[in-house]
Amino acid sequence: MLTKCSLIALGLGMALSAFSMPALGQSQSGVVAEIAGRKVTADELEDKEAGKLLQAKYKYYLAERDALDQYIDDQLLEMQAKKEGVTLDELFKRHVAVHVPEPTEDQLRFYYEGVQTDETYESARPNIIETVKQLRTKKARDAYIADLRGQYGVVVELNQPSAHVEVANAPRLGPENAPVQIIEFADYECPYCQKVNEDLARLRDQFGSQVSVVYKDFPLPMHPLAAKASEAAHCAGAQGKFWEYHDSLFQTKRLQTSDLKQQATALKLDLAKFDQCLESGEQVASVKKDANEGKRLGLQGTPSFFINGHFMSGAIGYMKLRDTVLQELGAVTTAKKQSAVLAPNDVEKK
């Protein structure tokens, strides 16, 4: 007899087999071509042509993840309805609809005042009621689905596409041997990067030495102040205060040259050395090196992340980052358990 967990595992397996496809169409051996007898592997192709492949694979991953999440939600609702002996409509009424209160007149008027429209309140009111109900229904449904996922022990093992990123000399917070390594390509003038810097701090507070954060510069062409700000952060780093200066840039959002020097003063840096470093372009090469790597990888915006090599991009919130870290920690734990099981067998064979 199938248990709850084995049922959902079966569902996940069906979902993955239904719409997953081998990366790049390679054979099981990983060979995708031969050139004068030399075998070309999928790994080699991905390494050499990452810029052409990474974004396309990420778009496919997003579509795949969306389909998988929908499949999981549908399976959970059907399983729970069967467990309670009710129809899906009855299940919805019992666990979702009851948590969707009717909006008050004050709430409707407040919503109306925030909408740019030439309609009168009386004319717009029916549409506002419907919109508010839809928003509240979605929120209640999402909360119920999240609860079901916890009850049934859902674990999503679909990984983001991955790529190798060089981190040898990049600034790092946390131990090099942390089980989860987060590499961020960012731009100090990017508002999403400014917001996600707070989320990364929360991750480090929550997971401690289990997570390390590596910073890579990727100043975008439309942000004229970003490249110089990156240089300034490296100039501060030359005096041992990269991360303090990095955080200051994201917090103050003040990036004019005079502001860069003022923040160096606030951090009590050696101003003569800082000014000489900034004005001479001493750190230009370091910034360009990161930017060129980002271009090689096909990055199109910031922030872009590689979490244990797995790529994700855009305005990613704290919950998505946290869930990805938890997924990676789970993978590490599973690998350790498998190694522990295999080890005695290896000893017996010897």
N, C-alpha and C positions, 0 to 999 in steps of 0.2 A: 504494500500500500504506500502511495506517495505521500510524503510529508509536505508541509507548506513550503519549506525551503527547497526541497527537491522539485516541487512543482514549478516554482518560479525559476529555478535553474534551468529546467527543461524549456520553459518559455523563452528565456534569454537565449538559449542555444538555438532554438527555432528562429528567433528574430535575427540573430547574427548570420545564420546560414542563409536566411532569406535574402538579405541585401548586402552582405559583405562581399568584397572581391579582392583577389590577390593584388598587392601593390605592384603597379607597373606591368601586370600581366605576366610576371615571371613564373617559371616552372618551380617545382618543389625544391630543386637543387639551388635556386637562387640565380641561375645563369640566364641572362636575357639576350645575349648575343655572342657571336664568336668573330674575331677579327684576325685573319691569317692564322687561325688555330688557337689564338689566345682567347680565353673565356672572359666575357664581361659580365660581372655580377650586378645584381640590383643595388647592392651597397655602394659599389664603385660609381654606378650611374647617379645615384642619389647624392653622393659626395661631390661629384664633378658638376652636376647640373641642378644643384639644390634650388637655385634661384628660379628655375623654370618649373620645378615640381612642387615645392613646398606649399605655395599659396593654393594651387589647384587641389592638392591632397587635403588641405585644411578645409576648403569649401565642401569637398565631398564628406569629410569627417563631420562637419556641422549638420549636413543634410542627413547623414547616417545616424548621428546622435539624436536628432529631432525625431526621426522615424522610430528609433529604439525606445526613446522616452514615451512616445505615444503608444507603442506596443505594450510596454510594461504597464502603463496606466490602465489600458484596456483590460489586460490580463488580471490585474489586481482587483479592479471593480467587478469583473465577472466572478472571480474566485470568492470575493467577499459577499456578493449577492447570493451566490450558491450556498455559502456557509450560513447566511441568515435566512435562507429560504424565501427570498423576495426577488422581484424583478429589478432591473437596473433603475427604472424610473422610481420605484419605491425606495430603493437604496439612496438615490439622490435626494429625495424628499426628506428621508430620515436623518441623513448625515450632512447634507449641504444646504438645502433650501431653508431649514430651520435656523440656520446661522446667517441668513441674509435679511436684515431688518429693512423695513420700508424707510426711505429717506424722509426726514422731517422737512417742513416747509422752509425753515431757516437754512438747512443744508442745501436744498434746491436753489434757493436764492443766492447763497454763497457761491455755488458752482456756476450759476448764470453770470455772476459778476466777473468771474475769471475767464469767461469765454468771449472772444471777440465776435460779435454778431450784431446785425441790424434788426434782428427779430425782437419783438416784445417778449417779456417774460412769459406772459400767458400763452403766446404762440409757441415758444421754445420749450415750455414746461414738459409736455409729453415725451419729447426726445431726451430731455435731461433725465427724467425719471428712468427711462429705458437704459440710458448710458450708465447711470449710477448703479442700477440693479445688475447690469452685466459686469461691471467692475467688481462689485461686492460678491457676486456669484463666483467669478473667477478666483478671487482671493480665498473664499471659503472652500472651493473645490481643490485648489492647490494645497491648502492646509490639510484637507482630508487625505489627499493622495500622499502627502509627505508622511502623515501618520501611518497610512497603510504600508508604505515602503519600509518604515521602521518595524512594524509588526511582522512583516513577512521576510525581513532580512534581505532586502534587495541589494545586490552589489553589482555595480556596472563596471565591466572590465574592458570596455571599448576605449582604446588609447588614442590620444591625439597623434598626428604624424610627428616624426622626430627628425632631428638633424644634429650633427656634431658642431659644437661651438667651442672655439679656443678661449680658455679662461686663465691661462698661466699667469699673466701679469695684471689681471683686472682686479679692481677693488672688491673685497669680499667681507661680508659680515657673517660670522659663524664659522664652525670648523670645516676644514676641507673634506673631512671624511663623513660629513653629515649625510644621513640616508636620503635626504631630499635636497637637491640643489636647484635653486631658482635663479635663472639668468634673465635679467631684464635689460632690454634695449629701450632706452628712453630719451626724452627731449625735455630740457628744463622749462621750455616755453609751452609745452603741451598740457592743457588743462586736465586731461585724463591721467597723465603721468603724475601731476600734482596730487590728484585725488588718490590714486592707487598707492602712492608712497605711504599714506596713512594705513592702508590695508596691509601692506607688507610689514609695517611695524607691528600691527596686531598679530600677524602670523608668527613673527619671531617671539612675541610675548607668549603666545599660546603654545608653540611647539618647541621653543628654546633651542637646544643644541641639535635637535632633530632636523633643523632647517638651516641652510646657509643661503645668503643672497649675494649674487654677483651683479655688479652694475656695468653696463656697456653703453657707450655714447652713440646716439643715432639722431643728431640734430637734423630736423626736416628743413627743406629748402624754403618753405613758406614762413619759417620762424627765424627772422634775421638776428635775434639776440642769443639764440640757443647755442651756437658753436662757441662763442666767446665765453658763455657761462660754463660750458663743459671744460674749456681750457682753464678757467679760474678754479674749478673744483679740483683739477689735477694739480694746479699750482699749490692749492691748500694741502693736497695730499702729499706733496713733496715735503711739507712741514708736519706731516703726521695727522692732519685733520681733514681728510677727504670727506668722511661721512658726516661730520658736524657741518661742514660747508655745504655738502650735498643736501642735507635736510633743511638748512637755512634757505637755500635757493627755492626749494619746493614750498616752504612755508611762507616766505615773504613775497614770492613771485616778483621780486624786483631784480631786473637783469641788465639795466644800463651799466656802462662801465663804472660810473661813479658809485652805483649801488654795489657792484662787485667788490670794489675797494672798501666800501663802508662795512660790508659784512666781514671782510678780512680783519678790519679793525675790531669789530665786535668779538671776533674769535681770538683776538690777541696774537695774530700772526706777526711774523717779522715783515713789516710793510715794505721795506726796501727790497727784500728778496721777492716778495709777492708781486710788487709792481714790475720789477725787472723780468720776472717769469712771464707775467701777463703781456707786457708790452713787447717783449722780444719774440713772442710766438713759440716759446720753448715747448709748449705742450700741444701744438698744432698736430704734429705727427701722431701722437697718441690718440687724439680724437678722430683723426682721419682713418687710422687703422681700424678702429671699432666700426666707423661708418661704412668703410669698404667691406668689412665682413658682413654687416647687415645687408648691404646691397647684393653680395654674393649669395646670401641666403634667400634673396627675393623679398625682403621685408618691405612693406608698403606704408607702414604707419607705426605709431607708438601709442601706448606701450605694447611691445611684443615680448612674449615670455617663452623660455624653454625650461620646462620643469622636468628634471631628469631627462633632458633631451627632447621631451614632448612639447610641440609647438602650440601656442595659443596666442590670440591677438585681439586687440580692441579694448573697449571700455568694460573690462572684466571686474566684477564686483568681488567683495571679500568672500562671500559664500562660495562662489565658483572656485576661487583660489584655494580656499580651505578644503573644499571637497576634493580638489585635485591632489593636494598634499596628503589628505587621508587615503586617497586611492593609491598613491605611490608608497606610503608607509605600509599599507596592507600588502602590496606586492612584495616589498622587502621582507616583511614578516613571513609571508608564504614561502618565499625562496629559502629563507633560513630554516623553516620547518622541513622543507623538502630535503635540504642538505643534511639536516640532522637525521632524517630517516634513512637516507642513502649511505651515510657514513658507516654505520655498523655492517651493512651489507658489503661495503668495500673491504672492511677489515676481514670479514669472513672469507671473502674470495682470496685474500692474500694468505 
